[in-house]
Amino acid sequence: MFKTVQVVVLLNLANCFSQCIATPPKSGPKWSIYDLLDELGLKSFSGLLETTGFMYTLSANASGPFTVYAPTDEAFNNLPPSVMKKLQNDDNWRLLHDLTSYHLTKGNLSFLKWSNNMITPTLLDGTSIRLNIYNNNSGEPSIMSVSGATLIKADQQATNGVVQVIDRVLYSIPDDTISNYIQENSRLRKLAMLMQIAGYHDSLDKQNITLFAPSDAVFEEMGANFTNLLTNASTIKALFRNHTVNNTFYTNGLRILDGGYITNLPGTKLPIKINQGVYVSGAKLVEEDVSLKNGVLHIINKLL
């Protein structure tokens, strides 16, 4: 019975993403990863490899294998201006090196071997990429996600590994836990205060969670009710639980649930609406997809 279910799941995944997969050449791969990137038209990412020296690592068939999560040129064009400015600064070689190495992992990992919330270490020391498989409202696998980027062309085989083409540059490199991020973010000072009072750090640092974090402006609108909240640790804990989901939902996974819902820790359904932005239970995501070591955080403009 288990084997039958497993085969059905793999077949569904293969059918669902068949448009992403190129027909493998009968004679086997012809190019190294670096040359394959050029054949795929991924000029911007190839340029990063040249600038940082990784082109030599990915050109040598003796090294590897590697899995490369390669953003399209359009993904680079869609970077926020502030990020693009940093990347174009010749003095930021370390930033370019870290950004590039974060897109590279050891081993040849086919997308058919992914599992939801799979963590795979990158060549940037101490960091990992998070892989997700998101189902649509019908419960069918619909999107493969790489730390919030969507897989758009899968399993492009090279002589020394595989290229997975994604639609976003992974510039939000997770270097902290959710609780530490809250303490360091100037827009979440009141949430940090509540976390301290309730002693809720450890609960926010559990693996594979999504936190919808109300901004300071939300609590300021509460007036005296916020002052009263400061004296009630159990109510604060309930507030955090209401805003936490026991799965990692980036916005690409939320967008395919338009008209559907996700469920928070107490079991309440949180409706998803896409309308010039992403809304969860009526709250708009005003800062999206903050990748963190144990999950993802979105800042929202009202309480759930």
C-alpha positions in Angstrom: 0.0 0.0 0.0 2.8 2.4 0.9 4.7 1.7 -2.3 1.5 2.3 -4.3 1.0 5.7 -2.7 4.6 6.6 -3.2 4.5 5.8 -6.9 1.3 7.8 -7.4 2.8 10.8 -5.6 5.9 10.7 -7.9 3.7 10.3 -11.0 1.6 13.3 -9.9 4.7 15.4 -9.4 6.2 14.4 -12.7 2.9 15.2 -14.6 2.5 18.5 -12.6 5.9 19.8 -13.6 6.4 18.1 -16.9 6.5 21.5 -18.6 9.6 22.5 -16.6 11.7 19.5 -17.6 13.7 19.3 -20.8 13.9 16.0 -22.6 17.2 14.5 -21.5 19.6 14.1 -24.4 20.1 10.5 -25.5 23.9 10.8 -25.5 24.0 12.3 -22.0 24.9 15.8 -20.9 27.3 17.7 -23.3 28.2 20.7 -21.1 29.6 21.5 -17.8 27.4 23.5 -15.5 29.1 26.8 -16.4 28.7 26.2 -20.2 25.1 24.9 -19.7 24.2 28.2 -18.0 25.3 30.0 -21.1 23.2 27.6 -23.3 20.2 28.3 -21.1 20.6 32.1 -21.6 21.3 32.8 -17.9 23.8 35.6 -18.7 23.5 37.5 -15.4 24.2 34.6 -13.2 27.1 33.5 -15.5 28.5 36.9 -15.0 28.4 36.5 -11.2 30.3 33.2 -11.5 33.0 35.0 -13.5 33.3 37.9 -11.1 33.5 35.6 -8.1 35.7 32.9 -9.6 33.1 30.1 -9.2 33.2 29.7 -13.0 36.4 27.6 -12.6 34.7 25.4 -10.0 31.7 24.8 -12.2 33.6 24.3 -15.4 35.8 21.5 -14.2 34.2 18.1 -14.8 36.6 16.6 -12.2 34.9 18.6 -9.4 31.3 18.2 -8.2 28.7 17.1 -8.6 26.9 20.3 -7.8 23.2 21.5 -7.8 22.9 25.1 -9.0 19.8 27.2 -8.3 20.2 29.7 -11.2 18.0 32.8 -11.4 16.9 34.0 -14.8 18.0 37.3 -16.3 14.5 38.7 -15.6 14.9 37.8 -11.9 18.0 40.0 -11.8 16.1 42.8 -13.6 13.4 42.6 -11.0 15.7 43.0 -8.0 14.9 46.0 -5.7 16.9 49.1 -6.8 18.7 49.1 -3.4 19.9 45.5 -3.9 20.9 46.1 -7.5 23.0 49.1 -6.5 24.9 47.0 -4.0 25.6 44.3 -6.5 26.9 46.8 -9.1 29.4 48.3 -6.6 32.8 47.0 -7.4 33.8 47.3 -3.7 31.2 44.7 -2.7 33.1 41.6 -3.9 32.3 39.8 -0.6 28.6 40.4 -1.0 28.8 39.0 -4.6 30.7 36.0 -3.4 28.2 35.2 -0.6 25.2 35.8 -2.9 26.6 33.5 -5.5 27.8 30.7 -3.2 24.3 30.7 -1.6 22.9 29.5 -4.9 25.2 26.5 -5.0 25.0 23.2 -3.2 26.9 19.9 -3.3 25.5 16.8 -4.9 23.1 16.2 -7.8 19.6 16.8 -6.4 16.8 16.1 -8.8 13.6 17.9 -8.1 11.8 14.5 -7.9 13.8 13.9 -4.7 12.6 17.0 -3.0 10.4 16.9 0.1 8.5 19.7 1.7 10.6 21.8 4.1 13.8 20.0 2.9 16.9 21.8 4.1 20.0 21.6 1.9 23.3 23.2 2.9 24.9 25.7 0.4 28.5 26.5 -0.3 28.1 29.6 1.8 29.2 28.4 5.3 26.5 28.0 7.8 23.6 28.6 5.4 21.0 26.4 3.8 18.3 26.6 1.1 14.8 25.6 2.0 12.8 23.5 -0.5 9.0 23.4 -0.4 6.3 21.6 -2.4 3.1 23.6 -2.3 -0.3 22.2 -3.0 -3.1 24.2 -4.6 -6.7 24.4 -3.3 -7.4 21.0 -4.8 -4.6 19.4 -2.8 -2.4 18.8 -5.8 1.3 19.6 -6.0 1.5 22.9 -7.9 4.7 24.8 -7.1 8.2 23.8 -6.2 9.8 26.5 -4.1 13.5 27.3 -3.4 13.6 29.7 -0.4 10.6 31.5 -1.8 11.7 31.4 -5.5 9.6 29.3 -7.9 11.2 26.5 -9.9 10.5 27.2 -13.6 12.8 24.8 -15.4 13.9 21.6 -13.6 16.7 19.1 -13.9 18.9 20.6 -16.6 21.6 18.0 -16.5 25.3 18.9 -16.9 28.4 16.7 -16.9 29.2 17.8 -13.3 25.8 18.3 -11.8 22.4 19.8 -12.4 20.9 23.2 -12.9 17.5 24.2 -11.4 16.3 27.5 -13.0 14.3 29.8 -10.6 12.4 33.0 -11.0 14.0 35.0 -8.2 17.4 36.0 -6.9 17.9 34.6 -3.4 19.3 37.8 -1.8 17.5 37.3 1.5 20.0 34.9 3.0 18.8 33.4 6.3 21.3 34.2 9.1 19.1 34.4 12.1 16.2 32.7 13.9 12.7 34.2 14.0 13.0 35.4 17.6 16.3 37.1 17.0 15.0 38.8 13.8 12.1 40.2 15.8 14.5 41.6 18.4 16.6 43.3 15.8 13.9 44.7 13.5 13.0 48.4 14.2 9.5 47.8 12.9 8.8 45.1 15.4 9.8 46.6 18.7 6.4 46.2 20.3 6.2 42.6 19.2 9.7 42.0 20.6 8.5 43.5 23.9 5.6 41.1 24.0 7.9 38.2 23.2 10.1 39.1 26.2 7.2 39.4 28.6 5.7 36.1 27.7 9.1 34.3 27.4 8.1 33.1 23.9 11.5 32.9 22.3 11.8 29.1 22.2 8.4 28.6 20.6 9.3 31.0 17.8 12.5 29.2 17.1 10.9 25.8 16.3 11.6 24.5 12.8 9.3 24.9 9.8 7.0 27.7 10.9 5.5 30.9 9.4 5.0 33.9 11.5 2.7 36.8 10.4 4.2 39.5 12.5 2.1 42.7 13.2 4.1 45.9 12.8 4.5 48.5 15.6 1.8 50.6 13.8 -0.8 47.8 14.5 -0.1 47.9 18.2 0.0 51.7 18.4 -3.6 51.7 17.1 -4.7 49.6 20.0 -4.1 52.4 22.5 -4.9 51.4 26.1 -5.6 47.9 25.0 -1.9 47.4 24.2 -1.0 48.6 27.7 -3.5 46.1 29.2 -2.0 43.4 27.0 1.5 43.9 28.6 0.2 42.5 31.9 -1.3 39.3 30.6 1.3 36.7 29.5 -1.2 34.0 28.6 -3.1 36.4 26.2 0.3 37.3 24.6 1.0 33.7 24.0 -2.4 33.2 22.5 -1.7 36.2 20.2 1.5 34.6 19.0 -0.2 31.3 18.4 -2.9 32.9 16.4 -0.2 34.4 14.1 1.8 31.2 13.6 1.4 28.5 11.1 3.1 25.1 11.4 4.5 25.0 7.9 6.7 27.3 5.9 4.6 29.4 3.6 6.4 31.8 1.3 4.2 34.1 -0.9 4.5 31.8 -3.9 2.8 29.1 -1.8 0.1 31.5 -0.6 -0.7 32.9 -4.0 -1.9 29.5 -5.3 -4.3 29.3 -2.4 -6.3 32.4 -3.4 -9.8 31.8 -2.2 -8.6 29.0 0.1 -7.1 29.0 3.6 -4.2 28.0 5.8 -4.6 26.9 9.4 -2.9 28.5 12.4 -1.6 26.7 15.6 -5.0 26.8 17.4 -6.7 25.3 14.3 -8.4 28.5 13.0 -8.7 28.8 9.3 -7.0 31.9 7.9 -8.5 32.8 4.5 -6.1 33.8 1.7 -7.0 36.6 -0.8 -4.9 37.9 -3.6 -5.8 41.4 -4.6 -3.0 43.8 -5.5 -1.1 42.1 -2.7 -1.3 39.1 -0.5 -3.9 39.1 2.3 -4.2 36.6 5.2 -7.4 36.8 7.2 -7.9 40.4 6.0 -4.3 41.5 7.0 -2.0 42.6 4.1 1.5 41.4 3.9 3.5 44.7 3.9 6.9 43.0 4.0 7.1 39.5 2.5 9.3 36.5 2.5 11.9 37.2 5.2 13.8 33.9 5.1 15.1 32.8 8.5 16.9 29.7 9.7 13.8 28.1 11.1 11.1 29.4 8.7 9.7 32.5 7.1 8.3 35.8 8.5 5.9 38.3 6.9 5.1 41.7 8.4 1.4 42.5 8.4 -0.8 45.6 8.9 -3.4 44.3 11.3 -4.0 41.6 13.9 -5.4 38.2 12.7 
